[in-house]
Structure formats: structure tokens, C-alpha cells
């Protein structure tokens, strides 16, 4: 079982969209997939049409149960099925976790402990919050690989060095198996010179860690999430569906 965090502390880089559509793409490639919404905004959950206000149990409840040895909460109590894959949803209650877990011994290992009880999946994808906090540390501590979506804009590399420092710190202190799986560009418009230049900069900076596949700018991708669907369900013949399927194939090639 490969556990992968999709991380970038910079918002608006299509991190959640990529987690959602990569998950569905992997399913289309015959893989069994679990998605974890680890961002208190809960956009991954709503992107699949999950009603965040009405869901009874979330990944937050699993964290609290593990941290405080509270009433036992099973994965099956939280898991929902959408588009052929399983999701551990979240909602705004998750925002309390950083404060509530602050004094808990081993607080950065809680998700890792939860996932020790999970079986039967080829891939687990974790949608991380746009910050380097306790939740992101939990995700990285539990993961084998990190994949980083980067938007093709002028400040694309801003914050990446800090993220790399965080990954190195996690490797040294909490998870020596963690590796950078790859970096991929999002919202690319090859007609815009700046976008081409930024992709070239990313290739120079990340070298072998830069994926060949990238996600083109496509309004259908944004529309799909607003309708609670993946791009494959909403617009299966769009550039977005082709791009995410190609990205999934490249990731599988790297991981397997």
C-alpha cells in the first residue's frame, strides 16, 4: 500500500482538485484507492458531493479517538464511497485539531497509527491543508511519498524551499522512509510565455523529480468540483480528464 501526501502550503495550486482526480484516475487504472480529506476546509469532501454539515463521523473523530483513547471509532464509521473509491471526509471541526492535539504525546504519529489498521488499498492519497502545521506533519509522517502540485505563475517557487526543509526535517526526526515522489505543474497554458518559462524553471530546479505530465488550464476541471464530481464523471472527454489520466499513469510508473 503506497501512502502519498499531496502537499503545497501555497493555496490555489489545484492541490485538492489534483487529489480528487488522481484518485479517480488511479481507480480507472485498476487500482484500489482511499482518499483522506485532511484539510479543515473540506473541499475534497464537497468536491465529491459529500454534505460536510450532515456527515456524522470524519477523520477528525478518528484522530481524537486515537489521541485520547476515547470511544472507539472505526474506519468503517467514517468511510464513504464515491465514484468507485473510498473517502475519509472532514469538515470545519478539523480546524480545532491543532489546538486540541498540542499537548498530546506523539501527536505527529496519529494518522500513521490509524493507517496501520487500514488494508486492501493500492494507494492512499492525503489532501493536506495549505500550511505546515500539525496536520501536515501527521500526513508526512504517515506517508511514503510526497507529490507537489505547482501552479505556473511568477512566484511558483516561493515557499518550495521551506516545504523542502519541512520534508527533510520529517525525514530526520519522524519518518526516514519519506521521499519526494515528484512535482507536477498545474493550470498550464502553453500559449503564455510565462507558463513555459516557469515549467522550464521547475525542470531546472527539481531535475529528475519533475514529472513530464502536467495539467493544462481547463475550466471543466473547476466546474466539475463545483458539481460534486470528478473531471472523469463531469467531462470524460476533456483535456482535464486526459491530463489527469496521463499523470496517474506516470505516477504508477514511478511507484511500481
SULGI-V678689 format. One record per residue. N is the residue number from 1. RES is the residue in three letters. SS is DSSP state (a for helix, b for strand, c for the rest). PHI is phi in whole degrees, 0 to 359 (* if undefined). PSI is psi in degrees with one decimal (* if undefined). Layout:
n->N res->RES ss->SS phi->PHI psi->PSI
n->N res->RES ss->SS phi->PHI psi->PSI
This chain:
n->1 res->UNK ss->c phi->* psi->119.4
n->2 res->UNK ss->b phi->267 psi->124.0
n->3 res->UNK ss->b phi->254 psi->121.1
n->4 res->UNK ss->b phi->234 psi->128.5
n->5 res->UNK ss->b phi->264 psi->133.8
n->6 res->UNK ss->b phi->260 psi->110.6
n->7 res->UNK ss->c phi->229 psi->137.6
n->8 res->UNK ss->c phi->192 psi->119.7
n->9 res->UNK ss->c phi->288 psi->-8.7
n->10 res->UNK ss->c phi->275 psi->128.0
n->11 res->UNK ss->c phi->282 psi->163.2
n->12 res->UNK ss->c phi->74 psi->26.3
n->13 res->UNK ss->c phi->253 psi->10.7
n->14 res->UNK ss->c phi->72 psi->33.1
n->15 res->UNK ss->a phi->293 psi->-51.6
n->16 res->UNK ss->a phi->293 psi->-43.2
n->17 res->UNK ss->a phi->302 psi->-40.0
n->18 res->UNK ss->a phi->290 psi->-39.9
n->19 res->UNK ss->a phi->300 psi->-46.3
n->20 res->UNK ss->a phi->299 psi->-53.0
n->21 res->UNK ss->a phi->284 psi->-28.9
n->22 res->UNK ss->a phi->295 psi->-40.3
n->23 res->UNK ss->a phi->301 psi->-47.3
n->24 res->UNK ss->a phi->293 psi->-38.7
n->25 res->UNK ss->a phi->298 psi->-41.9
n->26 res->UNK ss->a phi->297 psi->-38.4
n->27 res->UNK ss->a phi->298 psi->-39.7
n->28 res->UNK ss->a phi->293 psi->-23.0
n->29 res->UNK ss->c phi->272 psi->8.7
n->30 res->UNK ss->c phi->90 psi->12.9
n->31 res->UNK ss->c phi->265 psi->146.2
n->32 res->UNK ss->c phi->271 psi->132.4
n->33 res->UNK ss->b phi->227 psi->137.8
n->34 res->UNK ss->b phi->242 psi->128.2
n->35 res->UNK ss->b phi->253 psi->138.1
n->36 res->UNK ss->b phi->241 psi->119.8
n->37 res->UNK ss->b phi->273 psi->101.6
n->38 res->UNK ss->c phi->254 psi->13.0
n->39 res->UNK ss->c phi->254 psi->121.3
n->40 res->UNK ss->c phi->306 psi->-21.5
n->41 res->UNK ss->c phi->293 psi->-24.8
n->42 res->UNK ss->c phi->67 psi->26.3
n->43 res->UNK ss->a phi->290 psi->-30.9
n->44 res->UNK ss->a phi->295 psi->-40.9
n->45 res->UNK ss->a phi->298 psi->-51.1
n->46 res->UNK ss->a phi->292 psi->-27.9
n->47 res->UNK ss->a phi->296 psi->-20.5
n->48 res->UNK ss->c phi->258 psi->9.0
n->49 res->UNK ss->c phi->82 psi->15.3
n->50 res->UNK ss->c phi->281 psi->129.2
n->51 res->UNK ss->c phi->281 psi->102.1
n->52 res->UNK ss->c phi->296 psi->-29.2
n->53 res->UNK ss->c phi->285 psi->-27.6
n->54 res->UNK ss->c phi->260 psi->-14.5
n->55 res->UNK ss->c phi->295 psi->132.8
n->56 res->UNK ss->c phi->279 psi->-43.8
n->57 res->UNK ss->c phi->234 psi->143.3
n->58 res->UNK ss->c phi->226 psi->178.9
n->59 res->UNK ss->a phi->301 psi->-27.4
n->60 res->UNK ss->a phi->301 psi->-42.9
n->61 res->UNK ss->a phi->294 psi->-35.2
n->62 res->UNK ss->a phi->295 psi->-41.8
n->63 res->UNK ss->a phi->298 psi->-46.7
n->64 res->UNK ss->a phi->296 psi->-41.5
n->65 res->UNK ss->a phi->298 psi->-40.0
n->66 res->UNK ss->a phi->288 psi->-36.8
n->67 res->UNK ss->a phi->286 psi->-39.6
n->68 res->UNK ss->a phi->246 psi->10.9
n->69 res->UNK ss->c phi->48 psi->47.5
n->70 res->UNK ss->c phi->277 psi->-169.4
n->71 res->UNK ss->c phi->309 psi->133.3
n->72 res->UNK ss->c phi->296 psi->131.4
n->73 res->UNK ss->c phi->239 psi->123.8
n->74 res->UNK ss->c phi->267 psi->156.2
n->75 res->UNK ss->a phi->307 psi->-38.9
n->76 res->UNK ss->a phi->295 psi->-22.7
n->77 res->UNK ss->a phi->286 psi->-20.2
n->78 res->UNK ss->a phi->253 psi->-35.6
n->79 res->UNK ss->b phi->297 psi->135.0
n->80 res->UNK ss->b phi->235 psi->154.2
n->81 res->UNK ss->b phi->248 psi->128.7
n->82 res->UNK ss->b phi->219 psi->131.4
n->83 res->UNK ss->c phi->52 psi->35.5
n->84 res->UNK ss->c phi->85 psi->5.1
n->85 res->UNK ss->b phi->229 psi->165.2
n->86 res->UNK ss->b phi->261 psi->144.8
n->87 res->UNK ss->b phi->228 psi->136.2
n->88 res->UNK ss->b phi->259 psi->102.1
n->89 res->UNK ss->c phi->281 psi->173.5
n->90 res->UNK ss->c phi->214 psi->176.0
n->91 res->UNK ss->c phi->208 psi->-169.1
n->92 res->UNK ss->a phi->296 psi->-18.9
n->93 res->UNK ss->a phi->302 psi->-27.1
n->94 res->UNK ss->a phi->300 psi->-24.8
n->95 res->UNK ss->a phi->296 psi->-22.3
n->96 res->UNK ss->a phi->281 psi->-14.1
n->97 res->UNK ss->a phi->295 psi->-37.9
n->98 res->UNK ss->a phi->300 psi->-42.1
n->99 res->UNK ss->a phi->287 psi->-45.8
n->100 res->UNK ss->a phi->295 psi->-30.3
n->101 res->UNK ss->c phi->267 psi->-1.2
n->102 res->UNK ss->c phi->303 psi->-35.2
n->103 res->UNK ss->c phi->258 psi->10.4
n->104 res->UNK ss->c phi->277 psi->124.8
n->105 res->UNK ss->c phi->300 psi->136.1
n->106 res->UNK ss->c phi->67 psi->29.3
n->107 res->UNK ss->a phi->300 psi->-26.4
n->108 res->UNK ss->a phi->277 psi->-4.0
n->109 res->UNK ss->a phi->254 psi->5.8
n->110 res->UNK ss->a phi->295 psi->-45.9
n->111 res->UNK ss->a phi->294 psi->-37.4
n->112 res->UNK ss->a phi->300 psi->-42.0
n->113 res->UNK ss->a phi->294 psi->-39.2
n->114 res->UNK ss->a phi->298 psi->-43.9
n->115 res->UNK ss->a phi->287 psi->-13.7
n->116 res->UNK ss->c phi->294 psi->-20.2
n->117 res->UNK ss->c phi->264 psi->7.1
n->118 res->UNK ss->c phi->255 psi->131.2
n->119 res->UNK ss->c phi->224 psi->162.5
n->120 res->UNK ss->c phi->90 psi->7.9
n->121 res->UNK ss->c phi->247 psi->145.4
n->122 res->UNK ss->c phi->279 psi->-38.1
n->123 res->UNK ss->b phi->224 psi->138.8
n->124 res->UNK ss->b phi->242 psi->122.1
n->125 res->UNK ss->b phi->250 psi->129.7
n->126 res->UNK ss->b phi->248 psi->119.4
n->127 res->UNK ss->b phi->274 psi->108.6
n->128 res->UNK ss->c phi->270 psi->154.8
n->129 res->UNK ss->c phi->290 psi->159.0
n->130 res->UNK ss->c phi->280 psi->57.6
n->131 res->UNK ss->c phi->197 psi->159.5
n->132 res->UNK ss->c phi->254 psi->80.4
n->133 res->UNK ss->c phi->232 psi->-165.6
n->134 res->UNK ss->a phi->303 psi->-39.0
n->135 res->UNK ss->a phi->294 psi->-45.4
n->136 res->UNK ss->a phi->295 psi->-40.0
n->137 res->UNK ss->a phi->299 psi->-41.0
n->138 res->UNK ss->a phi->300 psi->-45.7
n->139 res->UNK ss->a phi->298 psi->-45.7
n->140 res->UNK ss->a phi->292 psi->-35.9
n->141 res->UNK ss->a phi->294 psi->-30.8
n->142 res->UNK ss->a phi->274 psi->-12.3
n->143 res->UNK ss->c phi->265 psi->156.1
n->144 res->UNK ss->c phi->268 psi->-34.9
n->145 res->UNK ss->b phi->222 psi->155.9
n->146 res->UNK ss->b phi->241 psi->129.0
n->147 res->UNK ss->b phi->244 psi->134.6
n->148 res->UNK ss->b phi->241 psi->113.1
n->149 res->UNK ss->b phi->278 psi->135.9
n->150 res->UNK ss->b phi->230 psi->125.0
n->151 res->UNK ss->b phi->284 psi->141.8
n->152 res->UNK ss->c phi->278 psi->82.1
n->153 res->UNK ss->c phi->224 psi->172.7
n->154 res->UNK ss->c phi->302 psi->-38.8
n->155 res->UNK ss->c phi->261 psi->32.6
n->156 res->UNK ss->c phi->303 psi->-38.7
n->157 res->UNK ss->c phi->273 psi->-5.0
n->158 res->UNK ss->c phi->296 psi->127.1
n->159 res->UNK ss->c phi->89 psi->-16.2
n->160 res->UNK ss->a phi->295 psi->-37.8
n->161 res->UNK ss->a phi->298 psi->-43.0
n->162 res->UNK ss->a phi->298 psi->-40.3
n->163 res->UNK ss->a phi->297 psi->-43.0
n->164 res->UNK ss->a phi->298 psi->-38.4
n->165 res->UNK ss->a phi->297 psi->-39.4
n->166 res->UNK ss->a phi->295 psi->-43.6
n->167 res->UNK ss->a phi->300 psi->-42.7
n->168 res->UNK ss->a phi->296 psi->-39.8
n->169 res->UNK ss->a phi->296 psi->-42.9
n->170 res->UNK ss->a phi->297 psi->-41.0
n->171 res->UNK ss->a phi->300 psi->-40.9
n->172 res->UNK ss->a phi->282 psi->-33.5
n->173 res->UNK ss->a phi->251 psi->-30.3
n->174 res->UNK ss->c phi->233 psi->-28.2
n->175 res->UNK ss->c phi->205 psi->90.7
n->176 res->UNK ss->c phi->284 psi->-2.8
n->177 res->UNK ss->c phi->268 psi->-7.7
n->178 res->UNK ss->c phi->291 psi->134.8
n->179 res->UNK ss->b phi->224 psi->155.7
n->180 res->UNK ss->b phi->283 psi->115.3
n->181 res->UNK ss->b phi->282 psi->-40.1
n->182 res->UNK ss->b phi->169 psi->167.1
n->183 res->UNK ss->b phi->235 psi->136.7
n->184 res->UNK ss->b phi->224 psi->144.5
n->185 res->UNK ss->b phi->275 psi->142.0
n->186 res->UNK ss->b phi->236 psi->159.9
n->187 res->UNK ss->c phi->56 psi->43.7
n->188 res->UNK ss->b phi->274 psi->132.9
n->189 res->UNK ss->c phi->236 psi->102.7
n->190 res->UNK ss->c phi->294 psi->-11.3
n->191 res->UNK ss->c phi->280 psi->-13.7
n->192 res->UNK ss->c phi->262 psi->120.2
n->193 res->UNK ss->a phi->303 psi->-38.9
n->194 res->UNK ss->a phi->300 psi->-41.6
n->195 res->UNK ss->a phi->297 psi->-42.3
n->196 res->UNK ss->a phi->297 psi->-41.5
n->197 res->UNK ss->a phi->295 psi->-41.2
n->198 res->UNK ss->a phi->294 psi->-41.9
n->199 res->UNK ss->a phi->299 psi->-41.1
n->200 res->UNK ss->a phi->297 psi->-40.7
n->201 res->UNK ss->a phi->298 psi->-42.2
n->202 res->UNK ss->a phi->297 psi->-41.4
n->203 res->UNK ss->a phi->296 psi->-40.0
n->204 res->UNK ss->a phi->294 psi->-38.4
n->205 res->UNK ss->a phi->284 psi->-45.2
n->206 res->UNK ss->a phi->264 psi->-16.8
n->207 res->UNK ss->a phi->52 psi->-118.2
n->208 res->UNK ss->a phi->294 psi->-18.2
n->209 res->UNK ss->a phi->278 psi->-6.8
n->210 res->UNK ss->b phi->275 psi->122.4
n->211 res->UNK ss->c phi->285 psi->147.7
n->212 res->UNK ss->c phi->288 psi->-34.7
n->213 res->UNK ss->c phi->288 psi->145.1
n->214 res->UNK ss->c phi->214 psi->163.9
n->215 res->UNK ss->c phi->255 psi->116.5
n->216 res->UNK ss->b phi->286 psi->154.3
n->217 res->UNK ss->c phi->296 psi->126.4
n->218 res->UNK ss->c phi->206 psi->114.8
n->219 res->UNK ss->a phi->298 psi->-26.5
n->220 res->UNK ss->a phi->297 psi->-32.0
n->221 res->UNK ss->a phi->296 psi->-46.0
n->222 res->UNK ss->a phi->293 psi->-40.1
n->223 res->UNK ss->a phi->298 psi->-40.3
n->224 res->UNK ss->a phi->303 psi->-48.1
n->225 res->UNK ss->a phi->298 psi->-36.8
n->226 res->UNK ss->a phi->294 psi->-21.9
n->227 res->UNK ss->c phi->263 psi->7.5
n->228 res->UNK ss->c phi->71 psi->33.0
n->229 res->UNK ss->c phi->224 psi->159.3
n->230 res->UNK ss->c phi->281 psi->166.7
n->231 res->UNK ss->a phi->296 psi->-28.0
n->232 res->UNK ss->a phi->288 psi->-31.5
n->233 res->UNK ss->a phi->277 psi->-36.2
n->234 res->UNK ss->a phi->277 psi->-45.5
n->235 res->UNK ss->c phi->216 psi->74.6
n->236 res->UNK ss->c phi->296 psi->-19.4
n->237 res->UNK ss->c phi->257 psi->9.8
n->238 res->UNK ss->c phi->281 psi->165.3
n->239 res->UNK ss->a phi->300 psi->-35.3
n->240 res->UNK ss->a phi->299 psi->-43.5
n->241 res->UNK ss->a phi->294 psi->-39.6
n->242 res->UNK ss->a phi->295 psi->-42.7
n->243 res->UNK ss->a phi->295 psi->-44.3
n->244 res->UNK ss->a phi->289 psi->-31.2
n->245 res->UNK ss->a phi->292 psi->-41.5
n->246 res->UNK ss->a phi->297 psi->-40.7
n->247 res->UNK ss->a phi->297 psi->-43.5
n->248 res->UNK ss->a phi->298 psi->-42.0
n->249 res->UNK ss->a phi->298 psi->-40.1
n->250 res->UNK ss->a phi->291 psi->-39.2
n->251 res->UNK ss->a phi->295 psi->-43.6
n->252 res->UNK ss->a phi->299 psi->-40.3
n->253 res->UNK ss->a phi->299 psi->-37.3
n->254 res->UNK ss->a phi->286 psi->-37.8
n->255 res->UNK ss->a phi->276 psi->-23.9
n->256 res->UNK ss->c phi->241 psi->*
